[in-house]
Amino acid sequence: MSLFEIKNCKKQFDGNPVIDGISFKVDEGEVVAIIGSSGSGKTTLLRICTFLEYMNDGEMSYLGKKVVTSENGIAKYIGQNKLSIDAMNNNKELTKIKNYFGLVFQNFNLFPHWTVLKNIIDAPISVEKRNKEVVIDRAMYYLKKMGIENKAYNYPCELSGGQQQRVAIARALCMEPKIIYFDEPTSALDPELTQEVLRVIKELANEKRTMVIVTHEMNFARDVADRVIFVDNGVIVEEGNAKEVISNPKMERTKKFLQKYED
């Protein structure tokens, strides 16, 4: 079953195309890695998938529900009449859809004045109106899963970068999402902390969590992802089985990109 699908996605900034006709889908239990050079459009694509940015044209579906359609070459979002971030933020239909996914940012995005536990439980309680005691139990479960249950009452500044990123992952998991998106989850970490976080994500992959990961860690993508999508200049250049694409790419542009990561 496809949990997510995007078709012919197009995005421009000041008239310049950043995403130029990208289409892909994500099936339940699948791990998809999106790779590409800086400025290739992969982070913009992820932001479109998670409603942090709107597309100019194209279609999008979550769990078979049409979220975006195309009318006369212009994207039409469910529940709104114009393309704007403000309209998306105030869109009740999109707010419901947001419960389908979680998002882990590269820079953690934790509230510094809240404890670790408060960072995790606030959205499920205040936004989803879930039972506080149940949410706290789940939060502690995920903190234990991340190996940092003893940090529940610490503040983000008292944690290492790797610990903060694990808190961010626990926060996403506590929303019980159908899909978890990761935007370069290790780019702000040193090599040792990077391995901590990659180990956690690999464990989630082993549990058949559905994930879409923008990453520059090629070995990780090859070993953990089911499928890799290589994006360059706003288009998909190559897509396929992660091990096959990374170990034996067919397209010359993909080969040139991957040469930078060879030992």
C-alpha positions as CSV (number, residue, x, y, z in Angstrom):
1,M,0.0,0.0,0.0
2,S,1.3,3.4,-0.9
3,L,1.2,5.8,2.1
4,F,2.4,8.7,0.1
5,E,2.6,9.7,-3.6
6,I,3.6,12.9,-5.4
7,K,3.3,13.4,-9.1
8,N,4.9,16.0,-11.5
9,C,5.8,18.2,-8.6
10,K,7.1,21.6,-9.7
11,K,8.4,24.5,-7.6
12,Q,9.9,27.8,-8.5
13,F,11.5,30.6,-6.5
14,D,11.5,34.0,-8.2
15,G,10.7,32.3,-11.5
16,N,13.6,29.8,-11.3
17,P,12.7,26.1,-11.2
18,V,13.9,24.3,-8.1
19,I,11.8,21.2,-8.5
20,D,10.9,20.4,-12.1
21,G,8.5,17.5,-12.5
22,I,9.4,15.0,-9.7
23,S,7.2,12.0,-9.1
24,F,7.7,9.2,-6.6
25,K,5.7,7.2,-4.0
26,V,6.5,5.6,-0.7
27,D,5.0,2.2,0.3
28,E,4.2,1.0,3.8
29,G,7.3,-0.3,5.6
30,E,9.7,1.1,3.0
31,V,12.8,3.2,3.6
32,V,13.5,5.7,0.8
33,A,16.8,7.7,0.8
34,I,17.0,10.9,-1.2
35,I,20.5,11.8,-2.2
36,G,22.0,14.7,-4.2
37,S,24.4,17.6,-4.1
38,S,23.7,20.7,-2.1
39,G,21.3,22.9,-4.0
40,S,19.9,20.0,-6.0
41,G,16.4,20.4,-4.6
42,K,16.1,17.5,-2.2
43,T,15.5,19.5,1.0
44,T,12.9,21.7,-0.9
45,L,11.2,18.5,-2.0
46,L,11.1,17.3,1.6
47,R,9.6,20.6,2.7
48,I,6.9,20.3,0.1
49,C,6.1,16.8,1.2
50,T,5.6,18.0,4.8
51,F,3.7,21.3,4.0
52,L,6.5,23.6,5.0
53,E,6.6,24.8,1.5
54,Y,3.9,24.7,-1.3
55,M,4.4,23.4,-4.8
56,N,3.4,25.5,-7.8
57,D,2.1,22.5,-9.8
58,G,1.6,18.8,-9.3
59,E,-0.4,16.3,-7.3
60,M,0.0,14.8,-3.8
61,S,-1.7,12.0,-1.9
62,Y,-1.5,10.7,1.7
63,L,-3.0,7.2,2.4
64,G,-4.9,7.5,-0.9
65,K,-6.4,10.9,0.0
66,K,-5.8,13.6,-2.6
67,V,-4.2,16.5,-0.8
68,V,-3.0,18.5,-3.9
69,T,-4.5,18.4,-7.4
70,S,-3.5,20.3,-10.5
71,E,-5.9,22.7,-12.2
72,N,-4.7,24.5,-15.4
73,G,-1.1,24.0,-14.4
74,I,-1.5,25.4,-10.9
75,A,-1.5,23.4,-7.7
76,K,-4.8,23.3,-5.8
77,Y,-4.5,22.3,-2.1
78,I,-7.5,20.7,-0.4
79,G,-9.4,23.2,1.7
80,Q,-7.7,26.4,0.4
81,N,-8.0,28.8,-2.6
82,K,-4.6,30.3,-2.9
83,L,-0.9,29.2,-2.7
84,S,0.7,30.7,0.4
85,I,2.4,29.5,3.6
86,D,-0.2,31.4,5.7
87,A,-3.0,29.6,3.9
88,M,-1.3,26.2,4.5
89,N,-0.7,27.0,8.2
90,N,-4.4,27.8,8.7
91,N,-5.7,25.0,6.7
92,K,-7.7,22.6,8.9
93,E,-7.7,19.8,6.2
94,L,-3.9,19.9,6.0
95,T,-3.6,20.0,9.8
96,K,-5.4,16.6,9.9
97,I,-3.0,15.2,7.2
98,K,0.0,16.4,9.2
99,N,-0.9,13.8,11.8
100,Y,0.1,11.2,9.2
101,F,3.8,12.1,9.4
102,G,6.7,13.1,11.7
103,L,9.7,15.3,10.7
104,V,13.2,15.3,12.2
105,F,15.2,18.4,11.3
106,Q,19.0,18.5,10.8
107,N,19.3,21.1,13.6
108,F,17.0,19.3,16.1
109,N,14.6,22.3,16.6
110,L,14.0,21.6,20.3
111,F,12.5,24.3,22.5
112,P,15.5,25.3,24.7
113,H,13.3,26.5,27.6
114,W,11.4,23.1,27.8
115,T,12.7,19.9,29.3
116,V,13.3,16.9,27.1
117,L,10.0,15.4,28.2
118,K,8.0,18.6,27.6
119,N,9.5,18.8,24.1
120,I,8.1,15.4,23.4
121,I,4.7,15.4,25.0
122,D,3.5,19.0,24.1
123,A,2.2,18.3,20.6
124,P,0.4,15.0,21.3
125,I,-1.3,16.6,24.3
126,S,-2.0,20.2,23.1
127,V,-2.6,19.5,19.4
128,E,-3.9,16.0,19.3
129,K,-5.7,16.2,22.7
130,R,-4.4,12.8,23.7
131,N,-4.5,11.6,27.4
132,K,-1.6,13.1,29.3
133,E,-0.7,10.0,31.3
134,V,-0.8,7.8,28.2
135,V,1.4,10.3,26.2
136,I,4.0,10.5,29.1
137,D,4.2,6.7,29.2
138,R,4.8,6.6,25.4
139,A,7.3,9.4,25.6
140,M,9.3,7.5,28.3
141,Y,9.1,4.4,26.2
142,Y,10.6,6.1,23.2
143,L,13.3,7.8,25.4
144,K,14.2,4.4,26.7
145,K,14.3,3.1,23.1
146,M,16.7,6.0,22.2
147,G,18.8,5.1,25.3
148,I,18.3,8.5,27.0
149,E,15.4,7.9,29.4
150,N,17.6,9.4,32.2
151,K,17.6,12.7,30.4
152,A,13.8,13.3,30.5
153,Y,14.1,16.2,32.9
154,N,17.2,17.8,31.4
155,Y,17.1,20.8,29.1
156,P,18.5,20.6,25.5
157,C,21.6,22.6,26.4
158,E,22.6,19.9,28.8
159,L,22.7,17.3,26.1
160,S,25.2,16.4,23.3
161,G,24.2,16.9,19.7
162,G,23.6,13.2,19.3
163,Q,21.4,13.1,22.4
164,Q,19.4,16.1,21.1
165,Q,18.8,14.4,17.8
166,R,17.6,11.3,19.5
167,V,15.2,13.5,21.5
168,A,14.0,14.9,18.2
169,I,13.4,11.3,16.9
170,A,11.6,10.3,20.0
171,R,9.4,13.4,19.6
172,A,8.5,12.4,16.1
173,L,7.8,8.8,17.1
174,C,5.5,9.9,20.0
175,M,3.1,11.4,17.4
176,E,2.7,7.8,16.2
177,P,3.1,8.8,12.5
178,K,2.6,6.7,9.4
179,I,5.8,8.1,7.9
180,I,8.9,9.7,9.4
181,Y,10.8,12.2,7.3
182,F,14.5,13.0,8.1
183,D,16.2,16.1,6.7
184,E,20.0,15.4,6.8
185,P,19.7,14.1,10.4
186,T,23.5,13.9,10.9
187,S,24.7,17.0,9.1
188,A,25.1,19.0,12.4
189,L,27.0,16.2,14.2
190,D,30.6,15.1,14.4
191,P,31.5,11.6,13.2
192,E,31.1,9.8,16.5
193,L,27.7,11.3,17.2
194,T,26.7,10.7,13.6
195,Q,27.1,6.9,14.2
196,E,24.9,7.1,17.3
197,V,22.0,8.6,15.3
198,L,22.5,6.4,12.3
199,R,22.4,3.3,14.6
200,V,19.0,4.5,15.9
201,I,17.6,5.1,12.5
202,K,18.8,1.7,11.3
203,E,17.0,0.1,14.3
204,L,13.8,1.8,13.2
205,A,14.3,0.5,9.6
206,N,14.6,-3.0,11.0
207,E,11.2,-2.5,12.7
208,K,9.8,-1.7,9.2
209,R,9.1,1.9,10.0
210,T,8.2,3.9,6.9
211,M,10.9,6.5,6.4
212,V,12.0,9.1,3.9
213,I,15.6,10.2,4.6
214,V,17.5,13.0,2.9
215,T,21.1,12.1,3.6
216,H,24.7,12.5,2.4
217,E,25.7,9.3,4.2
218,M,26.1,7.0,1.2
219,N,27.1,3.9,3.0
220,F,24.1,4.3,5.4
221,A,21.8,4.8,2.4
222,R,23.1,1.7,0.7
223,D,22.8,-0.5,3.8
224,V,19.5,0.8,5.3
225,A,17.3,2.1,2.5
226,D,15.2,-0.1,0.3
227,R,15.2,2.5,-2.5
228,V,17.4,5.5,-3.4
229,I,16.3,8.5,-5.4
230,F,19.1,10.7,-6.8
231,V,18.0,14.2,-7.4
232,D,20.0,16.7,-9.5
233,N,18.9,20.2,-10.7
234,G,15.4,19.5,-9.5
235,V,14.8,16.3,-11.4
236,I,15.2,12.6,-10.6
237,V,18.2,11.4,-12.5
238,E,18.2,7.8,-11.2
239,E,16.0,5.7,-8.9
240,G,16.1,2.1,-7.8
241,N,17.2,-0.5,-5.4
242,A,19.6,1.3,-2.9
243,K,22.4,-1.3,-3.1
244,E,22.3,-1.4,-6.9
245,V,22.1,2.3,-7.5
246,I,24.9,3.2,-5.0
247,S,27.2,0.3,-5.9
248,N,26.5,0.2,-9.6
249,P,24.8,3.4,-10.9
250,K,23.7,3.4,-14.5
251,M,23.6,7.1,-15.2
252,E,26.8,9.1,-15.8
253,R,25.7,11.9,-13.6
254,T,25.0,9.5,-10.7
255,K,28.4,7.9,-11.1
256,K,30.1,11.3,-11.0
257,F,28.2,12.3,-7.9
258,L,29.0,9.0,-6.1
259,Q,32.7,9.2,-6.9
260,K,33.0,11.9,-4.2
261,Y,32.1,9.3,-1.6
262,E,34.4,6.5,-2.7
263,D,37.1,5.5,-0.2
